[in-house]
Amino acid sequence: MTTSGDGSTARYLVLLEDDATIVGTRELHRLTGIRCADTADASGAGPAELFRDAGGIVLHDLGVALISAAPDQASALQSALGGPIAAFEQERTVHAIGEAGAAAPPEGEHTWGLRAVGADRAQQTGAGVRVAVLDTGMDLKHPDFAQRDIVTGTFVDGQDVQDGHGHGTHVIGTACGPRTSEAGPGYGVASEASIYAGKVLGDNGSGTDSGILSGIQWAISNGCAVVSMSLGAATQPGQAYSQAFERVARRAMERGTLIIAAAGNESQRSTGAIAPVGHPANCPSIMAIGATDQQDQIADFSSGTVDQIGQVDLVGPGVDVYSSWPGAERYRKISGTSMATPHVAGLAALHAQQHKERAWGLWARLSQVARRMPLPSTDVGAGLGQVP
């Protein structure tokens, strides 16, 4: 796979109309001659593996085809929009959204993040709720997760789910790690949720839309109530959101899965620069999460609502967040909307356990109980996420 200077790859996403996956796949083949493998027949093979044997793949649960296309084939598809082919767009490269971290000193019985969202006193634990975290994988050898219910999947060619980066282990720890730990403060919001660790970013912290979409399909097919994505790509003011990801998010909602994603770290608020919410969090049906600090201020890096496309829906603790880390270090503090997002994903699991809500009902619960803040809604949305 090659990547262009604008962050796109040489591949494309083809969104098929609702309930038209088979017809749309046939039309794609008629127009371009591209033969697509179908994940319904793939026995769990990842996108990269399928691409080796076919010019494209169809994610059957999502109604999206991922293809490699020459310019004439791309032109043919572009001209065919309006039938069973609903949209056509270039695949993007995405990255883990996190700031530099440091070794983690002690900070009390619970992290400041757990205290801020009320998880230190919550009776709910997320038990019985499946939470998918799509990231760089997970350190399966970490002692804090030795007795946990963990299901894994990898969507990065040639890499297993073991986290060789650190970002994924940190994010999973915040969403679903322990609330009590002999080694330091408790740091996990939904401490008894079932963990679905999906590797969609490589050990270098980067991945593509196709890997993310494959991970979303995996999460939906496994009945996950929540998908947490601390990843994305920067966008420009006024840039359209992905029609493919928006339709996928709606289809996920129809299946009872809420997708929560990091708003992005592109701002430099101290200099007056506020960046727009990034891809794919800028989609209306994906809950976008900004970051706050211990003083209840918006984080300097946190992206915001700057125009009609992409808005911050909620915020979570995202500065100097303590959580799990791979290897001998075990724990680390890092910052980013990546760290805020799993706080809210963990909260979503607590609300799902308490109220049996899913999808839009779960979104509404999170928004209704959020703590209002004396900050612009363009920065914090409905406010700081809170326990039920």
C-alpha positions as CSV (number, residue, x, y, z in Angstrom):
1,M,0.0,0.0,0.0
2,T,1.2,3.5,-0.8
3,T,0.2,6.8,0.7
4,S,-0.1,10.1,-1.0
5,G,0.9,13.5,0.4
6,D,-2.7,14.3,1.4
7,G,-2.9,11.1,3.6
8,S,-5.0,9.1,1.1
9,T,-4.0,5.7,-0.1
10,A,-4.3,4.2,-3.6
11,R,-7.5,2.4,-2.6
12,Y,-11.1,3.5,-2.5
13,L,-14.2,3.0,-0.3
14,V,-17.4,2.2,-2.3
15,L,-20.6,2.7,-0.2
16,L,-23.4,0.5,-1.4
17,E,-27.0,1.5,-0.9
18,D,-29.0,0.0,2.0
19,D,-30.0,-3.6,1.4
20,A,-28.2,-3.5,-2.0
21,T,-24.9,-5.2,-1.2
22,I,-25.3,-8.1,-3.7
23,V,-26.6,-5.9,-6.5
24,G,-24.1,-3.2,-5.8
25,T,-21.2,-5.7,-5.9
26,R,-22.4,-7.0,-9.2
27,E,-22.7,-3.4,-10.5
28,L,-19.2,-2.6,-9.3
29,H,-17.8,-5.7,-11.2
30,R,-19.8,-4.7,-14.3
31,L,-18.4,-1.2,-14.3
32,T,-14.8,-1.9,-13.5
33,G,-14.1,-5.6,-13.9
34,I,-12.9,-5.7,-10.3
35,R,-13.6,-9.0,-8.5
36,C,-14.4,-8.5,-4.8
37,A,-14.0,-11.1,-2.1
38,D,-16.9,-11.1,0.4
39,T,-16.1,-11.2,4.1
40,A,-19.2,-13.4,4.6
41,D,-17.3,-16.2,2.9
42,A,-13.8,-15.3,4.3
43,S,-13.7,-17.3,7.5
44,G,-12.3,-14.4,9.5
45,A,-9.6,-13.4,7.1
46,G,-8.4,-9.8,7.4
47,P,-8.6,-7.1,4.6
48,A,-5.0,-7.3,3.7
49,E,-5.1,-11.1,3.3
50,L,-8.2,-10.8,1.1
51,F,-6.7,-8.1,-1.0
52,R,-3.9,-10.5,-2.0
53,D,-6.3,-12.7,-3.9
54,A,-8.9,-10.1,-5.2
55,G,-9.0,-6.6,-6.4
56,G,-11.3,-5.6,-3.6
57,I,-13.4,-6.9,-0.6
58,V,-16.9,-6.3,0.5
59,L,-17.7,-5.9,4.2
60,H,-21.0,-7.5,4.1
61,D,-22.4,-6.3,7.4
62,L,-21.5,-2.7,6.6
63,G,-22.4,-2.6,2.9
64,V,-19.0,-1.1,2.0
65,A,-16.6,-2.3,-0.7
66,L,-12.8,-1.6,-0.4
67,I,-11.1,-1.7,-3.8
68,S,-7.9,-0.9,-5.6
69,A,-8.8,1.0,-8.8
70,A,-7.0,2.5,-11.8
71,P,-8.1,6.0,-12.9
72,D,-10.4,4.8,-15.6
73,Q,-12.1,2.4,-13.1
74,A,-12.5,5.2,-10.6
75,S,-14.0,7.4,-13.2
76,A,-16.5,4.7,-14.2
77,L,-17.6,4.4,-10.6
78,Q,-17.9,8.1,-10.1
79,S,-20.2,8.4,-13.1
80,A,-22.4,5.6,-11.8
81,L,-23.4,7.2,-8.5
82,G,-27.1,7.3,-7.9
83,G,-27.9,3.6,-8.4
84,P,-26.9,0.8,-6.0
85,I,-23.5,2.6,-5.6
86,A,-24.3,5.4,-3.2
87,A,-20.9,7.0,-2.7
88,F,-17.2,6.7,-3.7
89,E,-14.3,8.2,-1.9
90,Q,-10.5,7.7,-1.4
91,E,-9.3,5.6,1.6
92,R,-7.4,7.6,4.2
93,T,-4.5,6.9,6.4
94,V,-5.3,7.3,10.1
95,H,-3.2,7.5,13.2
96,A,-3.4,7.0,17.0
97,I,-4.3,10.3,18.6
98,G,-2.0,10.8,21.6
99,E,0.5,13.2,22.9
100,A,3.9,12.4,24.4
101,G,3.8,10.6,27.7
102,A,6.0,10.0,30.8
103,A,6.5,7.5,33.5
104,A,3.5,7.5,35.9
105,P,4.0,8.6,39.5
106,P,1.4,7.7,42.1
107,E,-1.7,9.9,42.3
108,G,-4.0,8.4,45.1
109,E,-6.5,5.6,45.2
110,H,-8.1,6.5,41.9
111,T,-6.9,8.6,38.9
112,W,-8.1,12.1,38.6
113,G,-10.0,11.0,35.5
114,L,-12.0,8.4,37.3
115,R,-12.8,11.0,40.0
116,A,-13.8,13.6,37.5
117,V,-16.4,11.4,35.8
118,G,-17.6,9.8,39.1
119,A,-16.4,6.3,38.3
120,D,-14.6,6.1,41.7
121,R,-17.9,5.9,43.4
122,A,-20.0,4.1,40.8
123,Q,-21.9,0.9,41.6
124,Q,-22.0,-0.1,38.0
125,T,-19.0,-1.9,36.6
126,G,-20.0,-2.6,33.0
127,A,-20.5,-6.3,33.7
128,G,-22.3,-8.0,30.8
129,V,-21.5,-5.2,28.3
130,R,-19.2,-5.7,25.4
131,V,-16.8,-2.9,24.6
132,A,-14.7,-2.9,21.5
133,V,-11.5,-0.8,21.4
134,L,-10.1,-0.4,17.9
135,D,-6.5,0.7,18.3
136,T,-2.9,-0.7,18.3
137,G,-3.9,-3.9,20.0
138,M,-3.3,-4.9,23.6
139,D,-0.6,-6.2,25.9
140,L,-2.2,-9.6,26.6
141,K,0.6,-10.3,29.2
142,H,-0.3,-7.3,31.4
143,P,-1.0,-8.6,34.9
144,D,-4.0,-6.3,35.5
145,F,-6.0,-8.1,32.8
146,A,-5.0,-11.7,33.7
147,Q,-8.5,-12.8,34.8
148,R,-10.5,-10.6,32.3
149,D,-12.9,-11.7,29.6
150,I,-11.0,-10.7,26.5
151,V,-11.7,-11.4,22.8
152,T,-9.1,-10.3,20.2
153,G,-9.0,-9.6,16.5
154,T,-6.3,-8.2,14.2
155,F,-6.9,-6.3,11.0
156,V,-3.3,-5.3,10.3
157,D,-1.5,-7.5,7.8
158,G,1.3,-9.6,9.4
159,Q,0.8,-8.4,13.0
160,D,-0.9,-10.1,15.8
161,V,-3.0,-8.3,18.4
162,Q,-0.1,-8.0,20.9
163,D,0.5,-4.2,21.3
164,G,4.0,-3.2,20.1
165,H,3.1,0.5,20.4
166,G,1.5,1.2,23.7
167,H,-1.4,3.4,22.7
168,G,-4.0,0.6,22.5
169,T,-3.1,-0.9,25.9
170,H,-3.4,2.6,27.5
171,V,-6.8,3.3,25.9
172,I,-8.1,-0.2,26.9
173,G,-6.9,0.4,30.4
174,T,-8.9,3.6,30.7
175,A,-12.1,2.2,29.3
176,C,-12.0,-1.2,30.9
177,G,-9.1,-1.5,33.3
178,P,-9.3,-2.1,37.1
179,R,-10.7,0.4,39.5
180,T,-8.4,-1.0,42.2
181,S,-4.7,-2.0,41.7
182,E,-2.0,-3.0,44.1
183,A,0.5,-1.3,41.9
184,G,-1.0,2.2,42.0
185,P,-4.3,4.0,41.5
186,G,-7.4,2.4,40.0
187,Y,-7.7,3.7,36.4
188,G,-10.5,1.8,34.6
189,V,-14.0,3.1,34.2
190,A,-15.9,-0.1,33.2
191,S,-13.8,-2.6,35.3
192,E,-15.9,-5.7,34.5
193,A,-16.9,-5.1,30.9
194,S,-16.0,-7.7,28.3
195,I,-13.0,-6.4,26.3
196,Y,-12.9,-6.8,22.5
197,A,-9.4,-5.7,21.5
198,G,-9.3,-5.0,17.8
199,K,-5.9,-4.2,16.2
200,V,-6.6,-1.7,13.4
201,L,-3.4,0.3,13.8
202,G,0.0,-1.2,13.3
203,D,2.9,-1.1,15.8
204,N,3.9,2.2,14.2
205,G,0.6,3.8,15.3
206,S,-0.9,4.1,11.8
207,G,-3.6,2.3,9.8
208,T,-6.2,2.8,7.1
209,D,-9.9,3.2,6.7
210,S,-10.2,-0.4,5.5
211,G,-8.7,-1.7,8.7
212,I,-11.0,0.5,10.8
213,L,-14.1,-0.5,8.9
214,S,-13.1,-4.2,9.2
215,G,-12.8,-3.7,12.9
216,I,-16.2,-2.0,13.1
217,Q,-17.8,-4.9,11.3
218,W,-16.1,-7.4,13.7
219,A,-17.4,-5.4,16.7
220,I,-20.9,-5.3,15.4
221,S,-21.0,-9.0,14.5
222,N,-19.8,-9.7,18.1
223,G,-22.7,-7.7,19.6
224,C,-20.6,-4.9,21.1
225,A,-22.7,-2.1,22.6
226,V,-19.8,0.3,22.3
227,V,-16.9,0.9,19.9
228,S,-14.1,3.2,21.1
229,M,-11.8,4.7,18.5
230,S,-8.9,6.9,19.7
231,L,-7.7,7.4,16.1
232,G,-8.3,9.6,13.1
233,A,-7.0,12.0,10.5
234,A,-6.9,15.8,10.5
235,T,-9.5,17.7,8.4
236,Q,-9.7,21.2,7.1
237,P,-12.5,23.7,7.9
238,G,-15.5,23.0,5.7
239,Q,-14.2,19.6,4.6
240,A,-17.0,17.1,4.1
241,Y,-17.3,14.2,6.4
242,S,-17.0,10.6,5.0
243,Q,-20.3,9.5,3.6
244,A,-19.1,5.9,3.9
245,F,-18.3,6.2,7.6
246,E,-21.5,8.1,8.3
247,R,-23.7,5.4,6.7
248,V,-21.7,2.8,8.5
249,A,-22.3,4.5,11.8
250,R,-26.0,4.6,11.1
251,R,-26.0,1.0,10.2
252,A,-24.1,0.2,13.4
253,M,-26.8,2.1,15.4
254,E,-29.4,0.0,13.8
255,R,-27.6,-3.0,15.1
256,G,-27.3,-1.5,18.6
257,T,-23.7,-0.4,18.5
258,L,-22.6,3.2,19.4
259,I,-19.3,4.4,17.9
260,I,-17.3,6.9,20.0
261,A,-14.3,8.6,18.5
262,A,-11.6,11.1,19.4
263,A,-12.2,14.7,18.2
264,G,-8.5,15.2,17.4
265,N,-5.4,16.9,18.8
266,E,-4.8,19.5,16.0
267,S,-5.6,22.7,18.0
268,Q,-3.1,25.1,19.6
269,R,-5.5,27.1,21.6
270,S,-2.8,29.0,23.4
271,T,-2.0,30.6,20.1
272,G,-5.7,31.1,19.1
273,A,-5.7,28.1,16.7
274,I,-8.7,25.8,17.0
275,A,-8.8,22.9,14.5
276,P,-12.0,21.2,13.3
277,V,-13.0,17.8,14.5
278,G,-11.1,15.2,12.6
279,H,-12.1,12.1,10.5
280,P,-14.1,10.0,11.3
281,A,-15.3,11.7,14.5
282,N,-16.8,14.5,12.4
283,C,-19.5,12.2,11.1
284,P,-22.9,13.2,12.7
285,S,-23.7,9.7,13.8
286,I,-20.3,9.1,15.6
287,M,-20.0,10.6,19.1
288,A,-17.0,13.0,19.0
289,I,-15.0,13.5,22.3
290,G,-12.9,16.5,23.3
291,A,-10.4,16.6,26.2
292,T,-10.3,18.6,29.5
293,D,-7.6,19.0,32.1
294,Q,-7.6,18.8,35.9
295,Q,-8.7,22.4,36.2
296,D,-11.9,21.7,34.1
297,Q,-10.4,23.7,31.2
298,I,-10.4,22.5,27.6
299,A,-7.1,21.0,26.7
300,D,-4.9,23.2,24.5
301,F,-4.7,20.5,21.8
302,S,-8.4,19.6,21.7
303,S,-10.2,20.1,18.4
304,G,-13.4,22.0,18.4
305,T,-16.6,22.9,16.5
306,V,-15.5,25.5,14.0
307,D,-18.2,25.2,11.3
308,Q,-21.3,23.3,10.3
309,I,-19.3,20.0,9.7
310,G,-18.2,18.1,12.7
311,Q,-19.0,19.0,16.3
312,V,-17.8,18.0,19.8
313,D,-20.5,16.1,21.5
314,L,-19.0,15.4,24.9
315,V,-15.6,15.8,26.7
316,G,-13.6,13.5,29.0
317,P,-10.4,13.8,31.0
318,G,-7.5,13.9,28.6
319,V,-4.4,15.5,30.1
320,D,-1.8,13.5,32.1
321,V,-4.0,10.4,32.1
322,Y,-2.6,7.4,34.0
323,S,-3.3,3.9,32.6
324,S,-1.8,0.6,31.6
325,W,1.3,0.3,29.3
326,P,3.0,-2.7,27.7
327,G,6.2,-4.3,29.0
328,A,8.1,-3.8,32.1
329,E,7.0,-0.1,32.5
330,R,3.4,-1.3,33.1
331,Y,1.9,2.2,33.5
332,R,2.3,5.6,31.9
333,K,0.7,9.0,31.8
334,I,-0.1,10.5,28.4
335,S,-2.4,13.2,27.0
336,G,-4.8,13.5,24.1
337,T,-8.4,13.3,23.0
338,S,-7.4,9.6,22.7
339,M,-7.4,9.5,26.5
340,A,-10.7,11.3,26.8
341,T,-12.5,9.0,24.4
342,P,-12.1,5.7,26.5
343,H,-13.4,7.6,29.6
344,V,-16.6,8.2,27.7
345,A,-16.6,4.7,26.2
346,G,-16.3,3.2,29.7
347,L,-19.2,5.5,30.9
348,A,-21.3,4.3,28.0
349,A,-20.8,0.7,29.2
350,L,-21.9,1.7,32.7
351,H,-25.1,3.3,31.3
352,A,-25.7,0.3,29.1
353,Q,-25.5,-1.9,32.1
354,Q,-27.7,0.3,34.2
355,H,-30.5,1.2,31.7
356,K,-30.2,-1.5,29.1
357,E,-30.0,1.3,26.5
358,R,-28.3,0.9,23.2
359,A,-27.4,3.1,20.2
360,W,-29.3,6.5,20.2
361,G,-30.8,5.8,23.6
362,L,-27.3,5.4,25.0
363,W,-26.1,8.6,23.3
364,A,-29.1,10.4,24.9
365,R,-28.3,9.1,28.3
366,L,-24.7,10.2,28.1
367,S,-25.7,13.6,27.0
368,Q,-28.4,14.1,29.6
369,V,-26.3,13.3,32.6
370,A,-23.1,15.1,31.4
371,R,-21.9,17.8,33.8
372,R,-22.5,21.2,32.3
373,M,-19.4,23.4,32.2
374,P,-18.9,27.2,32.0
375,L,-17.2,26.7,28.6
376,P,-18.5,27.1,25.1
377,S,-20.6,24.2,23.8
378,T,-18.5,24.4,20.6
379,D,-15.6,23.1,22.8
380,V,-17.3,20.8,25.2
381,G,-20.6,19.8,23.6
382,A,-23.1,18.7,26.3
383,G,-20.3,18.7,28.9
384,L,-18.2,16.3,30.9
385,G,-19.3,12.7,30.8
386,Q,-20.6,11.3,34.1
387,V,-21.6,7.9,35.5
388,P,-25.4,7.0,35.7
